[in-house]
């Protein structure tokens, strides 16, 4: 009974705290402006199935894709064993699914063990890539401090979780033999168990070791679950809605502000009445984005979905040539600012706003003007995040609200306005070169 009570308390507290943090993240995302992403549902389901579930874009880099696939599949399939652990915890039974599944149960746990070994190899490889090989994209300036610790911590948690699985199964294999029952013959534990625990001839001691593995497993699961909202690994959950709601328009197609379009139509339509109610009663809309509340909820969902893998930054021509821009940093800064503002509003009221902003306090003008708008970052992202749309909105604010623009661009725009082209000569002189 004490064991059941402890498990129920852990389950209730862990689930409640996780739900509380997820609800807060949802509220933060909804601070963004509305955008319609409900069209063409068939394409959206296909996107989600191929990109999020099928890991399609990961395989542009086969080796890390295969390693990630091992962890990904192990994570999904291991949930079957987690279901059994929850049932056992609530009923104080031992391997409750075995009675119902029979021989298939041995196959299922054996399959999970094989996946766990593959995940273990992948985890060690990822730790080596980050800390021994020190791949460049994992050691950019934005990765200093917590982001690096976060990535390593999750990998260490995965290792502990795998050790708990094999401690539980291995000790149980030997315990069943001592008790006179046939062993489960799990494909790996039937060898690991005797290798590490055969010298222990006390059933009680083996049972304690099995329980350490069992409790260690479930505690690590809830620890991992409640760490997700603070970690880049939240993409485990958000990759699915993020790919579903991704922009289906062709890359490079920019949006026009409805208010600006309406003004232009008024200017070119001689019969339009600029003083009609439909035109005068509209609430003034900010041009572009200064802070996260000026971005769309999908931009903010992107920020929380960022895996910090750095594929966007490693493919960015501006970053490659030494510019300050890093698309990954754009997403990380947006998430950090959103978290900060959401916390402030929660403490001071939803109508309150602090004195900070995403632009300048987090992201500098130098960063956003370094962008070439090439969409390389959008193309490379394994979960269809769009850093460029945030950069464009920040630029739009600077140009249309602050009249702040680099000198080189100011000259070009003036030429376009006056001459219809970026060059500083009249339209009539464009073809003079052929007469020379």
C-alpha positions in Angstrom: 0.0 0.0 0.0 2.9 2.4 0.8 4.4 1.7 -2.6 1.0 2.4 -4.4 0.6 5.6 -2.4 4.1 6.8 -3.3 3.6 6.0 -6.9 0.2 7.7 -7.1 1.7 10.9 -5.4 4.6 10.9 -7.9 2.2 10.4 -10.8 -0.2 13.1 -9.7 2.5 15.6 -8.9 4.5 14.9 -12.0 1.5 15.1 -14.3 0.1 18.2 -12.6 3.4 20.1 -12.8 3.9 19.2 -16.4 0.4 20.2 -17.4 0.8 23.5 -15.5 4.0 24.4 -17.5 2.5 23.3 -20.8 -0.6 25.5 -20.2 1.7 28.4 -19.5 3.6 27.8 -22.7 0.4 27.7 -24.6 -0.6 31.1 -23.1 2.7 32.5 -24.1 2.3 31.3 -27.7 -1.2 32.9 -27.8 0.3 36.3 -27.0 1.1 36.4 -30.7 -1.1 37.8 -33.5 -3.7 35.6 -35.2 -2.8 33.9 -38.5 -4.9 31.4 -40.4 -3.2 28.0 -40.8 -6.3 25.8 -41.3 -6.3 25.6 -45.0 -5.4 22.5 -47.1 -5.6 20.1 -44.2 -4.5 17.1 -46.4 -1.2 18.8 -47.2 -0.7 19.6 -43.5 -1.3 16.1 -42.4 1.2 14.9 -45.0 3.7 17.4 -43.9 3.4 16.3 -40.3 3.6 12.6 -41.2 6.7 13.0 -43.4 8.6 15.7 -41.6 7.8 15.2 -37.9 6.9 11.5 -37.7 9.0 10.3 -40.6 12.0 12.5 -39.9 12.3 13.2 -43.6 14.5 16.4 -43.5 16.9 14.8 -41.0 18.2 12.5 -43.6 19.9 15.3 -45.6 22.8 14.4 -43.2 22.6 10.6 -43.0 24.9 9.7 -40.1 23.3 12.0 -37.4 19.9 11.2 -38.9 20.4 7.5 -38.3 21.7 8.0 -34.8 18.7 10.3 -34.0 16.4 7.8 -35.5 17.6 5.1 -33.0 16.8 7.4 -30.1 13.5 8.5 -31.7 12.2 5.0 -32.3 13.4 3.8 -28.9 11.5 6.8 -27.3 8.3 5.8 -29.0 8.4 2.1 -28.5 9.5 2.3 -24.9 6.2 4.0 -24.0 4.7 0.4 -24.2 6.9 -0.6 -21.3 6.1 2.7 -19.5 2.4 1.8 -19.7 3.1 -1.5 -18.0 5.1 0.3 -15.3 2.2 2.6 -14.6 -0.2 -0.3 -14.4 2.2 -2.1 -12.0 2.6 1.0 -10.0 -1.2 1.5 -9.5 -1.9 -2.2 -8.8 1.4 -3.3 -7.1 1.6 -6.1 -9.6 4.7 -7.5 -11.4 4.8 -7.4 -15.2 1.1 -7.2 -15.5 1.0 -7.3 -19.3 2.8 -10.6 -19.5 -0.3 -12.6 -18.6 -2.3 -11.0 -21.4 0.5 -11.0 -24.1 2.1 -14.3 -23.4 5.1 -15.1 -25.7 4.6 -11.8 -27.6 5.5 -10.1 -24.3 9.0 -11.6 -24.4 9.4 -10.4 -28.0 8.1 -6.9 -27.2 10.5 -6.4 -24.2 13.4 -7.9 -26.2 12.7 -5.5 -29.1 12.7 -2.6 -26.6 16.1 -3.8 -25.2 17.6 -3.9 -28.7 16.3 -0.3 -29.4 17.7 0.7 -26.0 21.2 -0.5 -26.9 21.0 1.3 -30.2 19.8 4.4 -28.4 22.7 4.0 -25.9 25.2 3.9 -28.8 23.6 7.0 -30.4 23.6 8.9 -27.1 27.4 8.2 -26.6 28.0 9.3 -30.2 26.1 12.6 -29.6 28.0 13.2 -26.4 31.3 12.6 -28.4 30.2 14.9 -31.2 29.5 17.7 -28.8 32.3 17.3 -26.3 35.2 15.5 -28.0 34.9 16.2 -31.7 33.4 19.6 -30.8 31.5 20.2 -34.1 31.6 23.9 -34.9 27.8 24.4 -35.0 27.5 23.2 -31.4 30.0 25.8 -30.2 28.7 29.0 -31.7 28.4 32.0 -29.3 24.7 31.5 -28.6 25.4 28.0 -27.4 27.5 29.1 -24.4 26.2 28.4 -20.9 22.8 26.8 -20.5 22.2 25.5 -24.1 25.3 23.3 -23.9 24.5 22.1 -20.4 21.0 21.5 -21.5 22.0 19.2 -24.4 24.5 17.3 -22.3 22.1 16.9 -19.4 19.4 15.3 -21.5 21.9 12.9 -23.0 23.0 11.9 -19.5 19.4 11.4 -18.4 18.9 9.1 -21.4 21.9 7.0 -20.3 20.6 6.8 -16.7 17.2 5.7 -18.1 18.8 2.9 -20.2 20.8 1.7 -17.2 17.6 1.6 -15.1 15.9 -0.5 -17.8 18.6 -3.1 -17.8 19.0 -3.1 -14.0 15.3 -3.8 -13.7 15.3 -6.5 -16.4 18.7 -8.1 -15.6 18.1 -8.4 -11.8 14.6 -9.8 -12.5 16.0 -12.5 -14.9 18.3 -13.8 -12.1 15.7 -13.4 -9.4 13.2 -15.6 -11.3 15.9 -18.3 -11.7 16.6 -18.3 -8.0 12.9 -18.4 -7.2 12.6 -21.5 -9.4 10.7 -19.8 -12.2 11.8 -19.9 -15.8 13.6 -16.7 -16.8 11.9 -14.3 -19.3 14.7 -14.9 -21.8 14.8 -11.2 -22.9 17.3 -11.0 -25.8 19.9 -8.9 -23.9 19.0 -9.1 -20.2 19.3 -12.9 -20.3 23.0 -12.4 -20.7 23.5 -9.1 -18.9 21.6 -10.3 -15.8 23.9 -13.3 -15.1 26.9 -11.3 -16.1 26.4 -8.7 -13.4 24.1 -10.3 -10.8 24.9 -14.0 -10.8 27.0 -13.7 -7.7 24.0 -12.4 -5.8 22.2 -15.5 -4.4 19.6 -13.6 -2.3 16.2 -13.2 -3.9 15.5 -10.2 -1.6 18.6 -8.4 -2.7 17.8 -9.0 -6.4 14.3 -7.8 -5.8 15.7 -4.6 -4.3 17.9 -4.1 -7.3 14.9 -4.8 -9.6 12.9 -2.2 -7.7 15.8 0.3 -7.9 15.7 -0.1 -11.7 11.9 0.1 -11.7 11.6 3.2 -9.5 14.6 4.8 -11.2 12.9 4.3 -14.6 9.6 6.0 -13.6 11.4 8.8 -11.6 13.6 9.6 -14.6 10.5 9.6 -16.9 8.8 12.2 -14.8 12.0 14.1 -14.3 12.5 14.2 -18.0 8.8 15.1 -18.6 9.0 18.0 -16.3 12.3 19.2 -17.6 11.0 19.4 -21.2 9.2 22.8 -20.8 12.6 24.4 -19.8 14.6 22.5 -22.5 15.2 22.6 -26.2 13.8 19.0 -26.2 10.3 20.4 -26.0 10.5 19.8 -29.8 9.7 16.1 -29.0 6.1 17.3 -28.5 5.9 20.5 -30.5 7.4 19.2 -33.7 4.1 17.6 -34.7 1.8 20.7 -34.4 4.7 22.9 -35.7 5.0 20.9 -39.0 1.2 20.7 -39.3 0.8 24.5 -39.1 3.9 25.3 -41.2 3.6 27.8 -44.1 2.5 26.1 -47.3 3.3 29.0 -49.5 6.3 28.9 -51.8 9.6 29.9 -50.0 10.4 33.5 -50.7 6.8 34.6 -51.0 6.4 37.5 -48.5 3.2 38.6 -46.9 1.7 42.1 -47.3 0.1 43.9 -44.4 -3.7 44.2 -44.9 -3.7 47.8 -43.6 -1.0 48.9 -46.1 -2.7 47.1 -49.0 -6.0 48.9 -48.1 -4.2 52.3 -48.1 -2.7 51.6 -51.5 -6.0 50.6 -52.9 -7.5 53.9 -51.6 -4.8 55.9 -53.2 -5.3 54.3 -56.7 -9.1 54.1 -56.6 -10.6 57.5 -57.4 -14.1 56.4 -56.3 -13.0 55.2 -52.8 -14.1 57.2 -49.8 -11.2 57.4 -47.3 -13.5 58.8 -44.6 -16.0 55.9 -44.7 -16.7 54.0 -41.5 -14.9 50.9 -42.8 -11.7 52.9 -43.2 -11.8 55.2 -40.2 -12.9 52.7 -37.4 -10.1 50.3 -37.9 -7.7 50.0 -34.9 -4.2 51.2 -35.9 -1.8 48.3 -36.5 1.9 48.3 -35.9 4.0 47.9 -39.0 6.2 44.9 -38.6 7.3 43.6 -35.2 9.2 45.3 -32.4 8.4 42.7 -29.7 7.1 39.1 -29.6 3.5 40.2 -29.2 3.8 41.7 -32.8 4.7 38.3 -34.2 2.1 35.6 -35.1 1.4 32.7 -32.8 3.0 30.5 -35.4 6.3 32.5 -35.1 6.1 31.9 -31.3 5.3 28.2 -31.8 8.4 28.0 -34.0 10.5 29.5 -31.2 9.4 26.9 -28.7 9.9 24.1 -31.3 13.5 25.0 -32.0 15.8 22.0 -31.5 18.9 24.2 -31.4 20.6 21.7 -33.8 22.2 24.5 -35.6 21.5 23.2 -39.1 20.0 26.6 -40.0 23.1 28.5 -38.8 25.6 26.1 -40.5 23.8 26.6 -43.8 23.4 30.4 -43.5 25.6 32.2 -46.0 25.7 35.3 -43.8 27.0 33.3 -40.8 29.4 31.3 -42.9 31.0 34.5 -44.2 31.5 35.8 -40.6 28.4 38.0 -40.3 26.8 38.3 -36.9 23.5 36.7 -38.0 22.7 33.2 -36.6 19.1 32.0 -37.5 19.3 29.7 -34.5 20.0 32.6 -32.2 17.0 34.5 -33.7 14.8 31.6 -32.5 16.5 31.2 -29.1 16.2 34.9 -28.5 12.5 34.9 -29.5 11.8 32.1 -27.1 13.8 33.7 -24.2 12.0 37.0 -24.7 8.6 35.3 -24.9 9.3 33.4 -21.7 10.4 36.6 -19.9 7.4 38.6 -21.1 4.9 35.8 -20.3 6.3 35.6 -16.7 6.1 39.4 -16.3 2.5 39.4 -17.5 1.6 36.6 -15.2 3.0 38.4 -12.2 1.8 42.0 -13.1 -1.3 41.5 -15.2 -2.0 40.6 -18.8 -2.3 44.3 -19.8 1.1 45.2 -18.4 4.3 45.4 -20.5 7.8 45.7 -19.3 10.3 48.2 -20.8 12.1 45.6 -22.9 11.6 44.5 -26.5 12.8 41.7 -28.8 14.4 44.2 -31.1 17.6 45.8 -29.8 17.3 44.2 -26.3 17.7 40.7 -27.7 18.2 40.9 -31.5 20.3 43.7 -32.9 19.8 45.6 -36.2 23.2 44.3 -37.4 21.9 40.7 -37.2 18.7 41.2 -39.2 20.3 43.3 -41.9 22.9 40.7 -42.5 20.2 38.3 -43.7 20.2 37.7 -47.5 16.6 36.3 -47.4 17.8 33.2 -49.2 15.6 30.8 -47.1 18.5 28.4 -46.5 17.6 28.3 -42.8 14.0 27.5 -43.6 15.0 24.7 -46.0 17.4 23.1 -43.6 15.2 23.1 -40.4 14.2 19.5 -39.6 10.9 20.7 -38.1 9.9 23.4 -40.6 10.8 26.5 -38.5 10.8 29.8 -40.3 13.4 32.2 -38.9 13.2 34.4 -42.0 9.6 35.5 -41.3 10.7 36.9 -37.9 13.6 38.7 -39.5 11.4 40.2 -42.2 8.9 41.5 -39.6 11.7 43.1 -37.5 13.0 44.8 -40.7 9.6 45.9 -41.6 9.2 47.7 -38.2 12.6 49.4 -38.6 11.8 50.7 -42.1 8.1 51.6 -41.7 8.0 52.7 -38.1 11.5 54.0 -37.3 12.7 55.0 -40.8 15.9 53.2 -39.9 17.6 51.6 -42.8 21.3 51.0 -43.9 22.7 53.8 -46.1 23.3 51.4 -49.0 19.6 50.3 -49.0 18.3 53.8 -48.6 20.1 54.8 -51.9 18.8 51.7 -53.7 15.2 52.3 -52.5 15.4 56.0 -53.6 16.6 54.9 -57.0 13.7 52.4 -57.3 11.2 55.2 -56.3 12.6 57.7 -58.7 13.9 55.6 -61.6 12.0 52.3 -61.3 15.3 50.4 -60.9 18.1 50.2 -58.3 20.5 52.1 -60.6 21.0 55.8 -60.4 20.0 56.8 -63.9 16.7 57.4 -65.8 14.6 54.7 -67.3 15.2 56.3 -70.7 19.0 55.7 -70.4 18.8 52.0 -69.6 19.6 50.9 -73.1 22.3 53.4 -73.9 25.0 50.7 -73.4 24.0 48.9 -76.6 24.6 52.1 -78.7 28.2 52.4 -77.5 
